[in-house]
Amino acid sequence: MEAPQRGIRAAYAESTVTVYQAYSPGIGVPAAREGRFPAAWKRDRMTWIKPSFLWMMYRCGWGAKAGQETVLAVEISRDGFEWALRRACLSSYVRGTHPDRATWQRELKRAPTRVQWDPERDLRLRPLPYRSLQLGLSGEAARRYADEWTVAISDVTPLAHEIHALVRAGELDSAARLLPAERPYPAGEEFLAHLGG
């Protein structure tokens, strides 16, 4: 079956969904240890969460990029995730989705969350012909993410390194078996219609 051009694929349970971020060890290590973001984590800055493990690997270079050496799996409440989706605006103007550029700019200023659809990646981090969600949280959304929605934080850097080593060795089947089990997220029209999904 062909994947939809845009869709949310994620590892999720009945009440939580897993998203990924990568930080310097100064933020990532205490976050994983305490299960919450430390005081040094800036609640007043835009923070981007990614439900796609492989897109996160592309972004952080398998945890090798400076300032992104600690890869976190953050379990957040599905209620919070869906709150963010409902209030999101696309990060760029799309003719047909928005009535006009001025309307989009007004929506973007008001929205506490924004969405980018970026090409999903394969195990070799090559772009695939369909796109995955990146969700940017600012203001109220970032504070809710850190202080209300976060259920658990795990350091998955060792998993990233293990999968990367298998990919480098050409053992793609073994690498694929270690990937988090992501599946289409049950996000109906109410979540995606205004986001070009």
Secondary structure, DSSP 8 states (H G I E B T S, - for coil): ----SEE-EE-B-SSEEEEEEEE-HHHHHHHHHHTS--TTS-TTS-EEEBS-HHHHHHHHTTTTSTT--EEEEEEEEHHHHHHHHHTEEESS--BTTBS-HHHHHHHHHH-SEEEEEEEEE-TT--EEEEEEEEEEE-THHHHHIIIIIEEEEEE-HHHHHHHHHHHHTT-HHHHHHHS---EE----HHHHGGGT-
